[in-house]
Amino acid sequence: MYVPLRPPLLCLVAAVALLALAPGAAQAQDEVPFITTPDNVTLEMLRIADVGPGDHVIDLGSGDGRIVILAARRFNASGLGVEIAPDLVRQSWRNAQTAGVADRVTFREQDLFKTDLSAATVVTMYLLPEVNLQLRPALLALKPGTRIVSHDWDMGDWKPDQTTVVPVPDKQVGLEKTSKVHLWTVPARVQGLWCGAGLLRGTSLQLTQRYQEFEGTLAHRQRNRQLEGRIVGATLRVLGGRAGELVLQADGDELQIAAAGGPLALAQGQLFKRAAAGNCD
Ligand SMILES: C[S@@+](CC[C@H](N)C(=O)[O-])C[C@H]1O[C@@H](n2cnc3c(N)ncnc32)[C@H](O)[C@@H]1O
């Protein structure tokens, strides 16, 4: 005999099914409460990311919309806030109207884990350490140069490029009366073998990358030069080389010598291309 499920039970079954489908979202929503970022910390988050009129700021878990609204009001940026709680989304729209920026910001009732981040030039977050870690692969896959700012929580062994500490005398959580603001700039993904073209034909560059740091070997005929350096967005800067300055600019499957001293000075503007078949032959 068919016994229809009563509505509350139906809801429960649907909720359990949803939890099973989206464990990340359920966990984040349960664990990340609505706590606001104080205005001085919001300002520092936008300052450290150097937010300006050309930026599109996405706040993950946007609460009452304050970060995106300040980015638009103070720095003329555009913005998107994604928030799971519908009342907070409605509140955000009201706040944006009051602040006179409703034409430059959008708020969506949406799970942060299902948000397309590709339009962001800046991503802001006040979440939790484990939620940051869950988001890390998606953040590292963003366009090189995208800035990520997190209030208080870091991202494990992906060390921030910069951290500042802001006084928060009436802080609601924890014992410390300060907040940390961490900034990361998404590094270009350059791990692997690169083959010289044009004047660089016969030269190869093998790079090993760990987040914003790289080391590698520049090989020409039988001569090898060991390199190490840092990546800021699409720019790779070789540090401390005795053979002179070397700066490379990454653009997809090409690395261009943007500045060079010593024996490589003549190769300025020349390209390495990503090895297609695991070697440069
Ligand atoms: C600590 S509050 C931060 C609010 C705001 N960003 C700020 O800094 O003032 C975190 C917010 O994330 C929201 N949240 C939690 N899980 C979420 C999810 N899976 N998707 C979207 N928002 C979520 C919560 O409802 C809460 O408003």
Ligand as a Chemical Component Dictionary entry (heavy atoms), coordinates in Angstrom:
data_LIG
# 
_chem_comp.id                   LIG 
_chem_comp.type                 NON-POLYMER 
_chem_comp.pdbx_formal_charge   0 
_chem_comp.three_letter_code    LIG 
# 
loop_
_chem_comp_atom.comp_id 
_chem_comp_atom.atom_id 
_chem_comp_atom.alt_atom_id 
_chem_comp_atom.type_symbol 
_chem_comp_atom.charge 
_chem_comp_atom.model_Cartn_x 
_chem_comp_atom.model_Cartn_y 
_chem_comp_atom.model_Cartn_z 
_chem_comp_atom.pdbx_ordinal 
LIG C1  C1  C 0  31.287 35.306 10.007 1  
LIG S1  S1  S 1  29.951 35.793 8.949  2  
LIG C2  C2  C 0  30.734 37.025 7.950  3  
LIG C3  C3  C 0  29.773 38.026 7.373  4  
LIG C4  C4  C 0  30.449 39.126 6.521  5  
LIG N1  N1  N 0  31.252 38.566 5.456  6  
LIG C5  C5  C 0  31.327 39.990 7.383  7  
LIG O1  O1  O 0  32.571 39.795 7.338  8  
LIG O2  O2  O -1 30.787 40.855 8.104  9  
LIG C6  C6  C 0  29.840 34.381 7.857  10 
LIG C7  C7  C 0  28.598 34.355 7.008  11 
LIG O3  O3  O 0  28.673 33.229 6.136  12 
LIG C8  C8  C 0  27.360 32.730 5.921  13 
LIG N2  N2  N 0  27.468 31.339 5.435  14 
LIG C9  C9  C 0  27.752 30.222 6.121  15 
LIG N3  N3  N 0  27.779 29.147 5.307  16 
LIG C10 C10 C 0  27.524 29.595 4.062  17 
LIG C11 C11 C 0  27.441 28.967 2.789  18 
LIG N4  N4  N 0  27.621 27.642 2.635  19 
LIG N5  N5  N 0  27.182 29.745 1.712  20 
LIG C12 C12 C 0  26.996 31.090 1.836  21 
LIG N6  N6  N 0  27.049 31.719 3.036  22 
LIG C13 C13 C 0  27.328 31.002 4.136  23 
LIG C14 C14 C 0  26.725 32.858 7.280  24 
LIG O4  O4  O 0  25.305 32.852 7.193  25 
LIG C15 C15 C 0  27.294 34.202 7.766  26 
LIG O5  O5  O 0  26.447 35.276 7.431  27 
# 
loop_
_chem_comp_bond.comp_id 
_chem_comp_bond.atom_id_1 
_chem_comp_bond.atom_id_2 
_chem_comp_bond.value_order 
_chem_comp_bond.pdbx_ordinal 
LIG C1  S1  SING 1  
LIG S1  C2  SING 2  
LIG S1  C6  SING 3  
LIG C2  C3  SING 4  
LIG C3  C4  SING 5  
LIG C4  N1  SING 6  
LIG C4  C5  SING 7  
LIG C5  O1  DOUB 8  
LIG C5  O2  SING 9  
LIG C6  C7  SING 10 
LIG C7  O3  SING 11 
LIG C7  C15 SING 12 
LIG O3  C8  SING 13 
LIG C8  N2  SING 14 
LIG C8  C14 SING 15 
LIG N2  C9  SING 16 
LIG N2  C13 SING 17 
LIG C9  N3  DOUB 18 
LIG N3  C10 SING 19 
LIG C10 C11 SING 20 
LIG C10 C13 DOUB 21 
LIG C11 N4  SING 22 
LIG C11 N5  DOUB 23 
LIG N5  C12 SING 24 
LIG C12 N6  DOUB 25 
LIG N6  C13 SING 26 
LIG C14 O4  SING 27 
LIG C14 C15 SING 28 
LIG C15 O5  SING 29 
# 
